[in-house]
């Protein structure tokens, strides 16, 4: 049947997710694409995987390419406010009309595959939408994030011109494995024969897994701290600067609006990617485009300063490694502040360790919950906390209002724990700010 509204399609996709869940493997995706005429073939891709930092690294690359006049597609997940955000060309989201048109083209094939009892999952359908969107609009380069893992992720059907693994930490252990080495093997599954791999990974066990996989595939490896590096990093109020080194090449005083050592490392992965595609893939991107693109780059809900006074920060940290980076960045950027956290998480995350890290850094922690099938209960999160100053509120809107109440100049409020939470919290907190502080 032909769908006519985005609401219809979104409801269909939600129902499909509830029915099929996550079912990893490439055979269905390959069959779906074959039925659709293999729209991904002849497109140039950069494929990005990693536990944290995928979106920021992708965005740094995208901003540089846009500055250089390159037509660039981007497929990311999850979205914050609109499903259209997942599919972009340059700065523009896919229009509803085009989304509906592509979806209707795909649904005919989905119905056929369903009859064969081998229909695609929600994420496989979204991946196919991205490929058709990029092909229809003849992008020069497409940047795609792996949804989960890498080896069996639906995005791994592509043969990219370059692959990037940003970081590796314990996450989705029920699916990817319960050790760093096992998770690294899944992420390293995006390494293709002869295709250069950039690694921003700083864990020695994970580094070794990636190095061995690269050697087995004869894939040149560029490793952070070895083939390229971040040096002389310094914070400057609401920005940071560093020196980028790649072999004999040096780019001094690289400036980022995004704070944190991890963002400098993500930016260095992006610069390495740009240098490599300049050398090998007929792109011509100058230093001015690199500098301007990086300086302009912003990524919502990644240490995003929603307000300076009072200081309110949104961060999508959703695993212990993300929380660790968040607290490190807080102490570096705002060492004089006392930290009030508003936190929730999904129940399949390692929230026990996340809460432990918050307790070590918080003046106060407020726990809440969201309307999501996998949401953890606020009271259960509260019980895991050992903080002296803690409370829980089931209603997330009331929790935001409570967390923002009486916030002094000596304090910072950090809203974190889940991107699904931030999708709700960001517009609501903005509305509260407009009502209370303007």
C-alpha positions in Angstrom: 0.0 0.0 0.0 1.1 3.6 -0.6 1.7 5.6 2.5 0.8 9.3 2.3 2.0 10.8 5.6 5.1 10.6 7.8 3.0 9.7 10.8 1.8 6.6 9.0 5.4 5.6 8.2 6.7 6.2 11.7 3.9 4.2 13.2 4.7 1.4 10.7 8.4 1.5 11.7 7.6 1.4 15.4 5.4 -1.6 15.0 8.0 -3.3 12.9 10.7 -2.7 15.5 8.4 -4.1 18.2 7.6 -7.2 16.0 11.1 -8.0 14.7 13.4 -6.3 17.2 17.1 -6.4 16.3 18.2 -9.4 14.2 21.8 -9.0 12.9 23.2 -10.4 9.7 23.9 -9.2 6.2 21.9 -11.6 4.0 18.5 -9.9 4.4 20.1 -6.5 3.7 21.9 -7.8 0.6 18.7 -9.3 -0.7 16.7 -6.1 0.0 19.3 -4.1 -1.9 19.4 -6.6 -4.7 15.6 -6.2 -5.2 16.0 -2.4 -5.2 18.7 -2.5 -7.8 21.7 -2.1 -5.4 21.5 1.7 -5.0 24.6 1.7 -2.8 26.9 0.5 -5.6 29.0 3.2 -7.2 28.6 5.6 -4.3 31.6 6.6 -2.3 31.3 6.0 1.4 33.2 6.6 4.6 32.0 4.0 7.2 32.2 4.9 10.9 31.8 2.6 13.9 32.7 3.0 17.6 31.2 2.9 21.1 31.3 6.7 21.4 32.3 9.5 19.1 30.8 8.3 15.8 28.4 11.2 15.4 30.9 13.9 16.4 33.6 12.5 14.1 31.1 12.3 11.2 30.0 15.8 11.8 33.6 17.2 11.8 34.2 15.5 8.5 30.8 16.7 7.1 31.5 20.4 8.1 34.9 20.3 6.4 33.5 18.8 3.2 30.6 21.3 3.1 33.1 24.2 3.6 35.1 22.8 0.6 32.0 22.6 -1.6 31.7 18.8 -1.6 28.1 17.4 -1.8 28.0 15.1 1.3 25.3 12.7 2.5 25.0 11.6 6.2 23.2 8.7 7.8 23.2 8.8 11.6 21.2 7.3 14.5 19.3 7.8 16.7 17.5 11.0 16.0 16.7 13.7 18.6 13.5 15.3 17.4 12.6 14.1 13.9 13.4 10.9 12.0 14.3 13.1 9.0 17.5 14.1 11.0 18.9 10.7 10.2 19.1 11.4 6.5 20.9 14.6 5.4 22.6 16.1 2.4 24.9 18.9 3.5 22.9 20.8 6.1 19.5 19.8 4.8 17.3 17.0 6.2 15.4 14.8 3.8 12.0 16.3 2.9 8.9 14.5 3.9 7.8 14.1 0.3 11.0 12.4 -0.7 11.0 10.2 2.4 7.5 9.0 1.6 8.4 8.4 -2.0 11.4 6.3 -1.1 9.6 4.4 1.6 6.8 3.4 -0.7 9.3 2.1 -3.2 10.9 0.0 -0.5 7.7 -1.2 1.1 6.7 -3.1 -2.0 9.9 -5.1 -1.7 9.5 -5.5 2.1 6.0 -7.0 1.5 7.5 -9.5 -1.0 10.3 -10.5 1.5 7.8 -10.8 4.3 5.8 -13.4 2.3 9.1 -15.3 2.0 9.3 -15.1 5.8 12.5 -13.2 5.6 11.5 -9.5 5.8 14.0 -6.8 6.8 14.2 -5.1 10.2 13.4 -1.5 10.9 17.0 -0.5 10.8 17.6 -2.3 7.5 14.7 -0.4 6.0 16.2 2.9 7.2 19.6 2.0 5.8 18.1 1.3 2.4 16.3 4.6 2.5 19.6 6.3 3.1 21.2 4.6 0.1 18.4 5.5 -2.3 18.3 9.1 -1.0 22.1 9.5 -1.6 21.9 7.9 -5.1 18.9 10.0 -6.1 20.8 13.1 -5.2 24.1 12.1 -6.6 26.2 12.9 -3.6 30.0 13.2 -4.0 30.5 11.3 -0.7 28.3 9.6 1.9 29.1 9.3 5.6 27.4 6.4 7.4 27.4 5.4 11.0 27.1 1.7 12.0 23.9 1.3 14.0 25.3 -1.3 16.5 28.6 -3.2 16.4 29.9 -3.4 12.8 30.5 -6.8 11.5 26.8 -7.8 11.2 25.3 -4.3 11.0 23.2 -3.5 7.9 25.5 -0.7 7.0 28.4 -3.1 6.5 27.2 -4.1 3.0 29.2 -1.2 1.6 32.8 -1.2 0.5 33.9 2.3 1.6 36.9 4.4 0.5 37.8 4.7 4.2 36.7 3.2 7.5 36.9 4.7 11.0 36.6 3.2 14.4 36.4 6.0 16.9 36.5 4.2 20.3 35.7 0.9 22.0 34.2 0.3 25.4 32.0 -2.2 27.1 28.5 -1.8 25.6 25.6 -4.0 24.4 27.4 -6.9 26.0 24.4 -9.2 25.5 24.8 -8.8 21.8 28.5 -7.8 21.1 30.2 -9.9 23.8 31.3 -9.3 27.4 34.9 -8.3 26.9 36.7 -5.4 25.2 38.4 -7.9 22.8 35.0 -9.5 21.7 33.5 -6.0 21.1 36.6 -4.9 19.2 36.3 -7.9 16.9 32.7 -6.9 16.1 33.7 -3.3 15.5 36.7 -4.4 13.4 34.3 -6.3 11.2 34.0 -3.1 9.2 37.6 -3.4 8.1 37.6 -4.4 4.4 40.3 -5.9 2.2 42.7 -3.2 1.1 40.6 -0.3 2.5 42.4 2.1 4.9 41.2 2.1 8.5 41.6 5.0 10.9 41.5 4.1 14.6 40.9 6.6 17.4 40.8 3.7 19.9 43.0 4.2 23.0 42.6 0.8 24.7 45.7 -1.5 24.1 43.6 -4.7 23.9 41.2 -3.2 21.3 44.1 -1.7 19.4 45.7 -5.1 19.0 42.5 -6.6 17.7 42.1 -3.9 15.1 45.8 -4.1 14.1 45.6 -7.9 13.6 42.4 -7.5 11.6 43.9 -4.7 9.4 47.0 -6.9 8.8 44.8 -9.9 7.8 42.9 -7.7 5.3 46.0 -5.9 4.0 44.3 -2.7 5.1 46.6 0.3 5.9 46.0 1.3 9.5 46.3 4.8 10.9 46.3 4.7 14.7 45.8 7.7 17.0 49.0 8.2 19.0 51.1 6.6 16.3 50.4 7.7 12.7 48.6 10.8 13.9 48.3 12.7 17.2 46.8 15.5 19.2 49.4 17.8 20.9 49.5 21.0 22.9 45.8 20.9 23.6 44.4 23.9 25.7 41.0 25.1 26.8 40.0 28.7 25.9 36.8 29.7 27.7 34.1 28.1 25.4 36.5 26.6 22.9 39.7 24.6 22.7 42.8 24.5 20.5 45.4 21.9 19.6 48.2 21.0 17.2 47.4 18.1 14.8 50.4 16.0 13.6 50.3 13.3 10.9 53.7 12.1 10.0 55.7 15.1 8.8 52.5 17.1 8.4 51.6 19.6 11.1 48.5 21.8 11.5 48.9 24.3 14.3 46.2 26.1 16.4 43.3 23.9 15.3 40.2 25.4 17.0 37.0 23.6 18.1 33.8 25.0 19.6 33.2 21.5 21.0 34.9 21.0 24.4 36.8 18.0 25.7 39.9 16.0 25.0 37.7 13.3 23.3 36.5 15.9 20.8 40.0 16.9 19.9 40.7 13.2 19.3 37.5 12.9 17.2 38.6 15.9 15.2 42.0 14.4 14.6 40.4 11.3 13.2 38.4 13.6 10.9 41.5 15.5 9.8 43.3 12.2 9.1 40.3 11.1 6.9 40.4 14.4 5.0 44.2 14.2 4.4 43.8 10.6 3.2 40.9 11.3 0.7 42.8 14.3 -0.5 45.8 12.1 -1.4 43.9 9.1 -2.8 40.4 10.0 -4.0 40.5 13.1 -6.1 39.3 15.5 -3.5 41.0 18.9 -3.1 40.3 20.2 0.4 42.5 23.0 1.6 43.6 23.9 5.2 41.2 26.9 5.3 38.3 24.5 4.8 39.6 22.2 7.5 40.0 25.0 10.0 36.6 26.7 9.2 34.7 23.4 9.1 36.1 22.2 12.5 35.6 25.5 14.2 32.0 25.7 13.0 31.1 22.1 13.9 28.5 21.6 16.6 26.6 18.5 17.6 23.4 18.7 19.6 23.4 16.9 23.0 27.1 16.3 22.9 28.3 18.5 25.8 25.9 21.1 24.5 25.7 24.3 26.5 21.9 24.9 26.6 22.4 27.9 28.8 25.5 29.8 30.1 23.7 31.5 33.1 22.5 29.4 34.7 24.9 26.8 33.3 22.9 23.9 31.8 24.7 21.2 29.8 23.1 18.4 27.7 25.2 15.3 27.0 24.2 12.1 25.4 26.6 9.9 27.5 24.8 6.5 27.6 27.5 4.1 28.9 30.2 4.2 31.5 32.9 5.3 29.1 30.7 8.2 28.0 30.0 9.3 31.6 33.7 9.1 32.4 34.5 11.4 29.4 31.7 13.7 30.5 33.0 14.1 34.0 36.5 14.6 32.8 35.4 17.3 30.5 33.4 19.0 33.2 36.4 19.2 35.5 38.5 20.5 32.7 36.0 23.1 31.4 34.2 24.1 34.6 36.4 23.1 37.5 35.0 25.6 39.9 31.4 24.5 39.6 29.4 22.1 41.7 27.6 19.5 39.6 23.9 18.6 39.7 23.0 15.7 37.5 19.6 14.8 36.1 19.9 11.2 35.0 18.0 8.3 33.5 19.0 5.3 31.4 17.7 2.4 29.4 17.5 -0.9 31.4 19.9 -2.7 29.0 22.7 -0.3 29.8 25.3 -0.7 32.5 23.7 2.0 34.6 25.1 0.7 37.8 28.6 1.7 36.8 27.3 5.0 35.3 25.7 5.9 38.6 28.8 5.0 40.5 30.8 7.5 38.3 28.1 10.2 38.9 28.2 9.7 42.6 32.0 10.3 42.6 31.5 13.7 40.9 28.1 15.0 41.9 26.9 17.5 44.5 23.4 16.1 43.8 21.8 13.5 41.6 18.2 13.5 40.5 16.8 10.3 38.9 13.8 10.1 36.5 12.4 7.8 33.8 11.0 8.2 30.3 8.1 6.5 28.4 10.2 4.0 26.5 9.8 0.2 26.3 13.4 -0.3 27.6 13.4 2.5 30.2 14.9 1.9 33.6 12.7 2.8 36.6 13.6 6.0 38.5 13.3 4.4 41.9 15.6 1.5 40.9 18.2 4.0 39.6 17.9 5.9 42.9 18.5 2.8 44.9 21.8 2.1 43.2 23.1 5.5 44.1 25.3 6.1 47.1 25.1 9.9 46.8 24.4 11.8 50.0 22.1 14.2 48.1 19.8 12.3 45.8 16.1 12.1 44.9 13.9 10.5 42.3 10.9 11.7 40.4 8.9 9.4 38.1 7.6 12.3 35.9 10.5 13.5 33.7 9.0 16.9 33.1 8.6 17.6 36.8 12.2 16.2 37.3 13.5 18.8 34.8 11.7 21.6 36.5 13.0 20.4 39.9 16.6 20.1 38.6 16.5 23.6 37.2 14.9 25.2 40.3 17.2 27.4 42.4 20.2 26.7 40.3 22.9 29.1 41.5 25.9 30.6 39.7 28.2 28.2 41.5 26.4 25.2 40.1 26.1 23.4 36.8 23.1 21.2 35.8 24.0 18.3 33.5 21.2 16.4 31.9 22.5 13.0 30.7 22.1 9.2 30.5 20.3 8.6 27.3 19.8 10.2 23.9 16.1 9.1 24.0 15.8 11.2 27.2 17.6 14.2 25.7 15.2 14.1 22.7 12.4 14.8 25.2 14.4 16.9 27.7 16.0 19.4 25.2 12.9 21.2 24.0 11.2 21.0 27.4 14.2 22.5 29.2 14.4 25.2 26.5 10.8 26.1 27.2 11.4 26.2 30.9 14.3 28.5 30.4 12.3 30.8 28.3 9.6 31.0 30.9 11.8 31.3 34.0 15.0 33.0 33.0 14.1 35.5 30.2 
